[in-house]
Amino acid sequence: MPSYKVVYFNSRGRAEPIRLMLAHVGQKFEDVRYTHEEWPQHKAGAPLQQLPYLEVDGKAMPQSRAVLGFLAREYGLNGANNEETTKIDIIIAIMEDLTQPLAKIFFQEKDPAKQKELFAVYQAETVPKFLGPLEHMLKENKGGDGYFIGSKFVSAVVKHSSKMPCYKVVHFNGRGYAEPTRMLLALVGQEFEDVRHSTADWPKLKADVPLQQLPYMEVDGKIIPQSRAMHGFVAREFGLNGANNEETTQIDVVLSTLEDIRVPLGRILYYEKELDEIQKKEKLKEFYEKTAPKYMAGLEKMLTDNNGGHGFFVGSKISRADIFFYVVMETVEEDELKKYPKLSALMKRVAEAPKIAAYLAKRPQTPW
Ligand SMILES: N[C@@H](CCC(=O)N[C@@H](CS)C(=O)NCC(=O)O)C(=O)O
């Protein structure tokens, strides 16, 4: 019997889905909870210097989403086929879109009156935008009287036909959230229609788009929203998501670590519109000094741990992890990436893979 230990603070937070999953499957675990006073003395020894992590027989696994995926696959709770797994990924991504703005409202905004105002907008606009489609997805399975995914689940996402599937990727005219999916399709030689909406057209299109946001993908006319669910679907479909649970989990760890870089960087570069050029520069300096190094060093180590870092993140061929890495590093400053020799060399290896090189040579040049 493997021994499990969940390490986190004394709260629900990012550890609770992991604890609930272990409780649900009846797997005993040690529930380690650090106080905020204790944390500094444990931080350096924690993988990626953050919590939560799971220890399985003494081996530490970081990134809550990767841990949850690992357990779900281990206990058969991650869908019975690619369509079900994709639906699960869509639901998890919706829950993230639903909860992410709350951090900004309650942790970043210090003025209580402003908090109240932002929360009212959140309840009036964000909550229905995501809960409406979730209710619909639940009802699609046994009228909504069971769970999101069930034994009689008929895929609402994609139905396979015997002919070549027809792919369409819909986004704005930028790389952004759609680029990992476009690059994976290019890598496997699967043609796709590359639909790019202008921001000028967006207000009149928005109401008819799934979850009122871009990107989304169409496969044989069936819709897959949420970028991570999109590239997950493609990666599983074409065998680029790891050869076993260990490899798939390692890919998830890499993806989540890259998200820990991409999200705060994207916020500074694109979303915090109130920042002037000087403030932006200061924030970027702080990001590159304080936030990026632990994740970049963590990635360099993950790469080095596989074949000495001379190949790819997982196994012996390019996977979804390397493609996502390439896309995120396109927004990281070149001089910062140069500090990590193995990662820099991987960037080059991915760019030089023949199908990727052909795709990069012909894709539209856009600022983001
Ligand atoms: N979690 C979603 C986030 C998608 C998202 O934030 N999309 C933005 C563009 S990058 C959008 O559609 N913004 C336009 C709007 O909300 O009106 C994903 O990964 O696909």
The ligand as a Tripos MOL2 file, in Angstrom:
@<TRIPOS>MOLECULE
LIG
   20    19     1     0     0
SMALL
NO_CHARGES

@<TRIPOS>ATOM
      1 N1         -9.6760   29.9910  -19.1170 N.3       1 LIG1
      2 C1         -9.9080   30.4970  -20.4410 C.3       1 LIG1
      3 C2         -9.6040   31.9720  -20.4740 C.3       1 LIG1
      4 C3         -9.9500   32.5930  -21.8060 C.3       1 LIG1
      5 C4         -9.8750   34.1010  -21.7960 C.2       1 LIG1
      6 O1         -9.6040   34.7490  -20.7660 O.2       1 LIG1
      7 N2        -10.1040   34.7020  -22.9850 N.am      1 LIG1
      8 C5        -10.0050   36.1320  -23.2030 C.3       1 LIG1
      9 C6         -8.9820   36.4250  -24.2940 C.3       1 LIG1
     10 S1         -7.3750   35.7770  -23.9810 S.3       1 LIG1
     11 C7        -11.3290   36.6870  -23.7460 C.2       1 LIG1
     12 O2        -12.0800   35.9780  -24.4030 O.2       1 LIG1
     13 N3        -11.5810   37.9910  -23.5260 N.am      1 LIG1
     14 C8        -12.6640   38.6960  -24.1180 C.3       1 LIG1
     15 C9        -13.8430   38.9050  -23.1960 C.2       1 LIG1
     16 O3        -13.8980   38.3050  -22.0960 O.co2     1 LIG1
     17 O4        -14.7200   39.6820  -23.6010 O.co2     1 LIG1
     18 C10        -9.0600   29.7050  -21.4260 C.2       1 LIG1
     19 O5         -8.0010   29.1960  -21.0500 O.co2     1 LIG1
     20 O6         -9.4950   29.5380  -22.5830 O.co2     1 LIG1
@<TRIPOS>BOND
     1     1     2 1
     2     2     3 1
     3     2    18 1
     4     3     4 1
     5     4     5 1
     6     5     6 2
     7     5     7 1
     8     7     8 1
     9     8     9 1
    10     8    11 1
    11     9    10 1
    12    11    12 2
    13    11    13 1
    14    13    14 1
    15    14    15 1
    16    15    16 2
    17    15    17 1
    18    18    19 2
    19    18    20 1
@<TRIPOS>SUBSTRUCTURE
     1 LIG1         1 GROUP 0 **** ****
